[in-house]
Amino acid sequence: MTFPTDENVMVGLDRADDAGVYKVSEDLALIQTVDFLRPLWMILTGSARSPQPMP
């Protein structure tokens, strides 16, 4: 599969990564990350609710 290229893309679709990094200037970059995995506590408990706070 071929992906569009841009010289400012530092981490893009060509890597198996959950983040993208785009160079805006010499000292500034935008970072976007996405977590596709369910939190570990949901997997272990089978819960779809948020964990209750500790007393």
C-alpha positions in Angstrom: 0.0 0.0 0.0 1.3 3.4 -0.8 0.8 6.4 1.4 0.9 10.1 0.6 4.3 11.6 1.5 5.1 14.9 3.1 8.6 15.9 4.2 7.2 17.3 7.5 5.7 14.0 8.6 8.1 12.5 11.1 5.9 9.5 12.1 3.2 8.6 9.7 1.1 5.7 8.3 4.2 3.9 7.0 5.0 2.7 10.6 3.0 0.4 12.8 2.5 3.1 15.4 -0.6 4.6 17.2 0.9 8.1 16.9 1.5 10.6 14.2 4.1 13.4 14.4 4.1 16.4 12.1 6.9 18.9 12.0 5.5 22.5 12.1 8.8 24.3 12.4 12.4 23.6 13.4 11.5 23.6 17.1 7.8 22.7 17.0 5.9 19.4 16.2 2.3 18.3 16.5 1.8 14.9 18.1 -1.5 12.9 17.7 -2.0 9.6 19.4 -5.0 7.3 19.6 -5.4 4.4 22.0 -7.4 1.6 20.3 -7.1 -0.9 23.3 -9.6 -1.1 26.1 -8.1 -0.3 29.5 -6.6 -3.4 31.2 -9.1 -3.2 34.2 -12.0 -3.5 31.7 -10.4 -6.7 30.2 -9.7 -8.2 33.6 -13.0 -7.5 35.2 -15.3 -7.7 32.1 -16.6 -4.3 33.2 -17.8 -1.5 30.9 -18.0 1.0 33.8 -15.3 3.2 35.2 -13.6 1.8 38.3 -14.9 3.1 41.6 -12.6 5.4 43.5 -10.8 4.0 46.5 -12.3 4.9 49.9 
